[in-house]
Amino acid sequence: MIVNLAGFNIDIENISILEKSLNSENNTEIKETFKKLHWTPETISASYARISRCSDPISKIREQARSEIDKARLSNQNIIFEMGHSSIAEHAFFNIDIIGITRLLSEELEKSRLLSFTEKSQRYIKIGEDIFTPLSFKKDRDFFNRYVNLTKELFDTYTFIHSELERYFIEKYKVDEKSPIYKNVINLAKEDARYILPLATLTQLGLSGNARSLEKLISKLRTLKLKEANELGDKIYEEIVKYAPSLIRYVSPKQQNSEYLEGINIDIFESRENNLDKDVDLIDYDTNGESNIAILFLIKNSSLSYEEAKNIISKMGENDILEILKRSVSDLNFYDPLTREYESLYFGFSINISATAFAQFKRHRMATIIDGKYDSKLGIKIPKSIIDINQKELFLEKIGKIDAIYSEATHKFGDDATYILSNAHKKNLYIKLNFRELAHISRLRLDKHSQWDIKEIVSSMLKEVEKKYPKLSLLLSSKDDFLESKKRFLD
């Protein structure tokens, strides 16, 4: 595992002095000034913290912070930690390279709502035999050897299936290397072959975020039961604290208290079978969606209270209420989000989802997503293309081997057993999201470039919504179809 601090925000004046220094051969004064510069985002956060209590121009406040770094750091500590104004730490921003972590751990990272990530994609990059082995496995030599042999077998299977799928998709879409869509077509082979790869497969990603959010991430990573996560938390902290010691303090692991809940579930886990009727189930929703949205539009465009607006809307007919909503979207294009009034309508779904689909689904972090653990008894998702090339039996044979060694590992190694499971394995999750966020997900995940697995999940969600809101659901479409779908809504 490698963690590198790639960058952070600094005062523009530092950059200006650096440029003068680079362009100067004889200016001793500039060079001496350059040597005294403090390369840290702490001066920005400290100076912005003083804005509310100092009448000087911001530029002067920043100048003072740059010239008195010790005072700036003390100011950060007092305001952020003693006074509790944590938002000051949000003015310090960091970019971090994270190399050689597992596909499993990347999930935990990317659940962080206010951080930004870009990860190596198994859809577009052919994966080499890069695998992680938990230390706990190495303590049991017999198990370790079987784990290593299994992972090698899975990568061999991945290579074979990928080769077969490339030929299959090239023939299916009648393309050659000169075709403009050739790369898109052969990427389909990577997209589906990856379902056999274990969650222990290594990846890399770029992470960006402010000090406040990174502090929460570090504490979370140090709290998780995965040693790999604890190590990553330590490394991120070590990289940041070198340049910004005054911004991050509360990074100790938190007590999980999860043993009690896990004990309640243990009998179910031991005896369960996958008896889910469907992958997506709408279990909770707002029954007054259109009316609630219309109420908020009235409030926004008047001085009415909520109760006054509600009383007006209650006396309107369905068509009049719809007319308010139609006018609110009439000028929208596919790149325009719905307005915030649409956030008043919510939906709660229970979803049984593959690791592959969840890797994409979790990125919609403005929703409330509570995901459970992967479990071999929840079943798997097999790409249709693997069935089409007559490799379903091979795929299921490897899944059977995974399930067998996973079952043994759960008793021996606890949460570390999850590394063994594949991208095809499933977990349960609950998601609560508003209509505006669902519209965003729809435009992205129903797009022609979207991956089929998550597209199926989102399509199933929309079918459930359509049953409750047949007219309003016309605003839930891919970005390609949005204008046509909006036109039907307005008719």
ChimeraX attribute file (.defattr): number of C-alpha atoms within 10 A of each C-alpha:
attribute: neighborCount
match mode: 1-to-1
recipient: residues
	/A:1	15
	/A:2	12
	/A:3	21
	/A:4	16
	/A:5	18
	/A:6	14
	/A:7	13
	/A:8	19
	/A:9	17
	/A:10	18
	/A:11	17
	/A:12	9
	/A:13	14
	/A:14	16
	/A:15	13
	/A:16	11
	/A:17	16
	/A:18	18
	/A:19	12
	/A:20	15
	/A:21	20
	/A:22	11
	/A:23	10
	/A:24	12
	/A:25	10
	/A:26	9
	/A:27	11
	/A:28	11
	/A:29	9
	/A:30	16
	/A:31	17
	/A:32	11
	/A:33	13
	/A:34	19
	/A:35	10
	/A:36	10
	/A:37	15
	/A:38	17
	/A:39	16
	/A:40	21
	/A:41	21
	/A:42	31
	/A:43	32
	/A:44	23
	/A:45	27
	/A:46	31
	/A:47	25
	/A:48	21
	/A:49	22
	/A:50	20
	/A:51	14
	/A:52	8
	/A:53	8
	/A:54	12
	/A:55	9
	/A:56	11
	/A:57	9
	/A:58	14
	/A:59	12
	/A:60	11
	/A:61	20
	/A:62	23
	/A:63	15
	/A:64	16
	/A:65	23
	/A:66	25
	/A:67	14
	/A:68	13
	/A:69	17
	/A:70	13
	/A:71	15
	/A:72	24
	/A:73	20
	/A:74	13
	/A:75	22
	/A:76	30
	/A:77	22
	/A:78	14
	/A:79	19
	/A:80	23
	/A:81	17
	/A:82	11
	/A:83	10
	/A:84	11
	/A:85	14
	/A:86	18
	/A:87	16
	/A:88	23
	/A:89	29
	/A:90	15
	/A:91	21
	/A:92	23
	/A:93	20
	/A:94	19
	/A:95	19
	/A:96	20
	/A:97	16
	/A:98	22
	/A:99	16
	/A:100	16
	/A:101	22
	/A:102	23
	/A:103	25
	/A:104	25
	/A:105	19
	/A:106	20
	/A:107	17
	/A:108	15
	/A:109	19
	/A:110	22
	/A:111	18
	/A:112	19
	/A:113	16
	/A:114	15
	/A:115	16
	/A:116	15
	/A:117	17
	/A:118	11
	/A:119	14
	/A:120	15
	/A:121	15
	/A:122	19
	/A:123	17
	/A:124	15
	/A:125	11
	/A:126	16
	/A:127	20
	/A:128	12
	/A:129	15
	/A:130	14
	/A:131	21
	/A:132	21
	/A:133	18
	/A:134	16
	/A:135	13
	/A:136	16
	/A:137	20
	/A:138	13
	/A:139	10
	/A:140	11
	/A:141	10
	/A:142	10
	/A:143	17
	/A:144	17
	/A:145	12
	/A:146	13
	/A:147	20
	/A:148	15
	/A:149	11
	/A:150	18
	/A:151	22
	/A:152	15
	/A:153	13
	/A:154	23
	/A:155	22
	/A:156	15
	/A:157	19
	/A:158	24
	/A:159	19
	/A:160	13
	/A:161	22
	/A:162	23
	/A:163	15
	/A:164	18
	/A:165	25
	/A:166	18
	/A:167	13
	/A:168	20
	/A:169	18
	/A:170	17
	/A:171	12
	/A:172	10
	/A:173	11
	/A:174	11
	/A:175	16
	/A:176	14
	/A:177	10
	/A:178	8
	/A:179	11
	/A:180	10
	/A:181	12
	/A:182	16
	/A:183	14
	/A:184	12
	/A:185	21
	/A:186	22
	/A:187	20
	/A:188	20
	/A:189	25
	/A:190	24
	/A:191	21
	/A:192	25
	/A:193	31
	/A:194	25
	/A:195	24
	/A:196	23
	/A:197	24
	/A:198	27
	/A:199	25
	/A:200	25
	/A:201	24
	/A:202	22
	/A:203	22
	/A:204	20
	/A:205	16
	/A:206	17
	/A:207	20
	/A:208	20
	/A:209	19
	/A:210	22
	/A:211	25
	/A:212	22
	/A:213	20
	/A:214	26
	/A:215	21
	/A:216	16
	/A:217	23
	/A:218	25
	/A:219	20
	/A:220	20
	/A:221	26
	/A:222	21
	/A:223	19
	/A:224	18
	/A:225	13
	/A:226	17
	/A:227	16
	/A:228	21
	/A:229	23
	/A:230	18
	/A:231	15
	/A:232	21
	/A:233	25
	/A:234	16
	/A:235	18
	/A:236	22
	/A:237	21
	/A:238	15
	/A:239	16
	/A:240	22
	/A:241	13
	/A:242	11
	/A:243	16
	/A:244	18
	/A:245	16
	/A:246	21
	/A:247	27
	/A:248	23
	/A:249	16
	/A:250	12
	/A:251	19
	/A:252	15
	/A:253	15
	/A:254	12
	/A:255	8
	/A:256	9
	/A:257	8
	/A:258	8
	/A:259	9
	/A:260	8
	/A:261	9
	/A:262	11
	/A:263	10
	/A:264	10
	/A:265	11
	/A:266	11
	/A:267	10
	/A:268	10
	/A:269	12
	/A:270	9
	/A:271	8
	/A:272	11
	/A:273	12
	/A:274	10
	/A:275	9
	/A:276	12
	/A:277	7
	/A:278	10
	/A:279	16
	/A:280	24
	/A:281	17
	/A:282	19
	/A:283	12
	/A:284	12
	/A:285	17
	/A:286	14
	/A:287	13
	/A:288	11
	/A:289	18
	/A:290	20
	/A:291	21
	/A:292	21
	/A:293	20
	/A:294	25
	/A:295	25
	/A:296	21
	/A:297	19
	/A:298	19
	/A:299	17
	/A:300	12
	/A:301	8
	/A:302	10
	/A:303	10
	/A:304	15
	/A:305	14
	/A:306	12
	/A:307	11
	/A:308	13
	/A:309	19
	/A:310	18
	/A:311	12
	/A:312	13
	/A:313	18
	/A:314	13
	/A:315	10
	/A:316	12
	/A:317	9
	/A:318	12
	/A:319	9
	/A:320	13
	/A:321	19
	/A:322	20
	/A:323	12
	/A:324	17
	/A:325	21
	/A:326	17
	/A:327	11
	/A:328	15
	/A:329	18
	/A:330	13
	/A:331	9
	/A:332	15
	/A:333	13
	/A:334	16
	/A:335	10
	/A:336	11
	/A:337	14
	/A:338	19
	/A:339	12
	/A:340	14
	/A:341	19
	/A:342	22
	/A:343	18
	/A:344	20
	/A:345	19
	/A:346	18
	/A:347	19
	/A:348	19
	/A:349	20
	/A:350	20
	/A:351	22
	/A:352	23
	/A:353	27
	/A:354	26
	/A:355	25
	/A:356	24
	/A:357	20
	/A:358	21
	/A:359	19
	/A:360	16
	/A:361	18
	/A:362	21
	/A:363	17
	/A:364	17
	/A:365	16
	/A:366	14
	/A:367	15
	/A:368	15
	/A:369	18
	/A:370	13
	/A:371	18
	/A:372	12
	/A:373	11
	/A:374	21
	/A:375	21
	/A:376	23
	/A:377	18
	/A:378	18
	/A:379	20
	/A:380	21
	/A:381	16
	/A:382	20
	/A:383	17
	/A:384	12
	/A:385	18
	/A:386	22
	/A:387	13
	/A:388	11
	/A:389	13
	/A:390	12
	/A:391	16
	/A:392	15
	/A:393	11
	/A:394	14
	/A:395	20
	/A:396	14
	/A:397	12
	/A:398	17
	/A:399	20
	/A:400	13
	/A:401	12
	/A:402	21
	/A:403	19
	/A:404	12
	/A:405	17
	/A:406	22
	/A:407	16
	/A:408	13
	/A:409	21
	/A:410	14
	/A:411	10
	/A:412	15
	/A:413	15
	/A:414	13
	/A:415	15
	/A:416	21
	/A:417	22
	/A:418	22
	/A:419	22
	/A:420	24
	/A:421	24
	/A:422	28
	/A:423	26
	/A:424	24
	/A:425	25
	/A:426	26
	/A:427	20
	/A:428	19
	/A:429	17
	/A:430	19
	/A:431	16
	/A:432	20
	/A:433	22
	/A:434	20
	/A:435	23
	/A:436	21
	/A:437	20
	/A:438	24
	/A:439	23
	/A:440	20
	/A:441	21
	/A:442	22
	/A:443	22
	/A:444	18
	/A:445	25
	/A:446	23
	/A:447	16
	/A:448	14
	/A:449	10
	/A:450	14
	/A:451	18
	/A:452	17
	/A:453	20
	/A:454	20
	/A:455	21
	/A:456	16
	/A:457	21
	/A:458	20
	/A:459	18
	/A:460	18
	/A:461	22
	/A:462	22
	/A:463	15
	/A:464	19
	/A:465	18
	/A:466	15
	/A:467	10
	/A:468	15
	/A:469	16
	/A:470	12
	/A:471	14
	/A:472	18
	/A:473	20
	/A:474	19
	/A:475	25
	/A:476	24
	/A:477	26
	/A:478	21
	/A:479	23
	/A:480	14
	/A:481	16
	/A:482	21
	/A:483	17
	/A:484	14
	/A:485	17
	/A:486	23
	/A:487	14
	/A:488	12
	/A:489	19
	/A:490	17
	/A:491	6
